[in-house]
Amino acid sequence: MNLQEMYNNAGISKEVFEFCTKTEEGLRERFDEIDSVSEYNQLKVLTAMQKNRVSDVHFAATTGYGYNDLGRDTLEDVYADVFHTESAIVRPQIVCGTHALALALSANLRPGDELISVSGKPYDTLEEVIGIRPSKGSLKEYGVTYKQVELLEDGSFDKNGIKNAISDNTKMIAIQRSKGYLSRKTLSPDEIGDVIAFIKSINKDIIVMVDNCYGEFVCTSEPSDYGADMTVGSLIKNPGGGLAATGGYIAGTKECIDNISYRLTAPGLGKEVGANLGSIQSFYQGLFLAPTVTAGALKGAIFAANIYEALGYKVIPDNKEPRYDIIQAIEFLKPEGLIEFCKGIQAAAPVDSYVTPEPWDMPGYDSQVIMAAGAFVQGSSIELSADGPLKPPYTAYFQGGLTWNHAKYGIMMSLQKLVEAGIVKL
Ligand SMILES: *Cc1c(COP(=O)(O)O)cnc(C)c1O
C-alpha cells in the first residue's frame, strides 16, 4: 500500500487526503520555524539535565515521607534551570493546573493583601479559588481582596488601568498567557515581559504570577525569563510531554517557592517531604520529549487553522498569526459542525476510537458540552483533544497531539466527518 491507500484504509477519502496534502505543502516554512524553536528548547532541556548530572539513581521510586528523594530534588533543579529561576517545585502531589495556581496564590497572599488580574477574567476554575464566584475556602474567605483590569480592545495590556488599580495593598499581580476559553488573543512572552517591567517600575515588591498553561516551549523564552516571580503550569499539558500521568509545576523565586512548599505540605516541612511513588522517571522523560511534543501539537493547530480557514470558517488564531500557545479555536456556527468535528477527533484516537462523543449537561456549564478525548492519560490535553459548548458560535477548541502525524490524521478525520455529513463540500 502507498501512503494514500494507508489513509484510505484508515477511513480518509481521496478528496480529503488530497485537500489536506495540498494545504500541508504550503506550510513548510512555518513548520521549519517551529522545528527551530523545538531544537533550541531541546538543547535548553538537555543542558539542564547534563548540568544537574541526571542519572539512573534519580529514577527510583520513593515511598512514605520521601526524605532525601534525590530524584525529586534534582528534577526541581532541572526545572529551575530550564525556566532560569532560583527555584522550582514539581510534584505528583500537585494534582492539576488549577491546584498549582491555587497554591501559588494562597501560599503567597495574606489577609488584607490585594490580588489584581491584569489580563481580564482569569480561567474559569480560578473564579472559585479567588472567590469571584462564592466558594468554600476561597481567598476571599481568608480576607484577600481582588480586582481585575481588562485587556484593551486590541488585546494588549491597559497600562493606565494597571497603574490606577495598583494600591498600597497590592501584593500580587496575576497574568494569564493563554486565552483559555475566551476569544481574546494569547499574550506573548515579550508582551508579558514588557508589562512585568512596567509593574516592577511602579513597585518592585509586587509579586507577578503568570499562568503559563499551554504556553511552555512554544517560544524560545518563557515568562520567567522576563522576571515573573512565579511561572505556573500543568504536567498533563506541554511540559509533561505526554508521559507525566499527573502533576504540576511552579518555577520562581526561592521565597515564593518556599512559601508554596509550606502550603503544599506543612509549615516547617516544605520541600523536604513528598514521596514520588514511582512517577519521577516519566517526569524527566516527559520533560525531555516536551519540546518535540509541543512542536507537533503546534503544527497540528496551524494545519487545522489553514484547512478550516480555506473552507470559510473563522479560526482563532488565524492561519498566519504567530503562536504563543497550542490552542486552536474554530467557529462552526452550527451545532452539527462542532459535533462532527469532535466525532472525527475521537475516531482518530489511539484509545477509545470506537466510541462516539455526544453533547451532555456538564456541571458548572450553562449549556451542553461535547468533548473528544481518546487519551492515554485521563483529561490530558497535550494529547489530541477537542471540546466546545453547544451554543453560538459553536466553537471547537482543539489542542494537542503527541505526534504531528497523529494531529494531522485527527484533523483529516474531522474533515472527513464534516464531508460525510454533507456540511463541507470539497
Ligand atoms: C488548563 C488551564 C488551567 C488549569 O487547568 P487544570 O484543568 O486544572 O489543569 C489554568 N489556566 C489555563 C489558561 C489553562 O489552560
The ligand as an SDF file (V2000), in Angstrom:
LIG
                    3D

 15 15  0  0  0  0  0  0  0  0999 V2000
   -5.7050   24.1700   31.7450 C   0  0  0  0  0  0  0  0  0  0  0  0
   -5.6140   25.5200   32.2880 C   0  0  0  0  0  0  0  0  0  0  0  0
   -5.6260   25.7690   33.6670 C   0  0  0  0  0  0  0  0  0  0  0  0
   -5.7350   24.7130   34.7180 C   0  0  0  0  0  0  0  0  0  0  0  0
   -6.4430   23.6410   34.3430 O   0  0  0  0  0  0  0  0  0  0  0  0
   -6.4820   22.2210   35.0540 P   0  0  0  0  0  0  0  0  0  0  0  0
   -7.5720   21.5800   34.2580 O   0  0  0  0  0  0  0  0  0  0  0  0
   -6.8270   22.4140   36.4610 O   0  0  0  0  0  0  0  0  0  0  0  0
   -5.1740   21.5560   34.8610 O   0  0  0  0  0  0  0  0  0  0  0  0
   -5.4990   27.0790   34.0750 C   0  0  0  0  0  0  0  0  0  0  0  0
   -5.3630   28.0790   33.1960 N   0  0  0  0  0  0  0  0  0  0  0  0
   -5.3280   27.8770   31.8740 C   0  0  0  0  0  0  0  0  0  0  0  0
   -5.1420   29.0440   30.9430 C   0  0  0  0  0  0  0  0  0  0  0  0
   -5.4600   26.6080   31.3610 C   0  0  0  0  0  0  0  0  0  0  0  0
   -5.4020   26.4050   30.0540 O   0  0  0  0  0  0  0  0  0  0  0  0
  1  2  1  0
  2  3  1  0
  2 14  2  0
  3  4  1  0
  3 10  2  0
  4  5  1  0
  5  6  1  0
  6  7  2  0
  6  8  1  0
  6  9  1  0
 10 11  1  0
 11 12  2  0
 12 13  1  0
 12 14  1  0
 14 15  1  0
M  END
$$$$
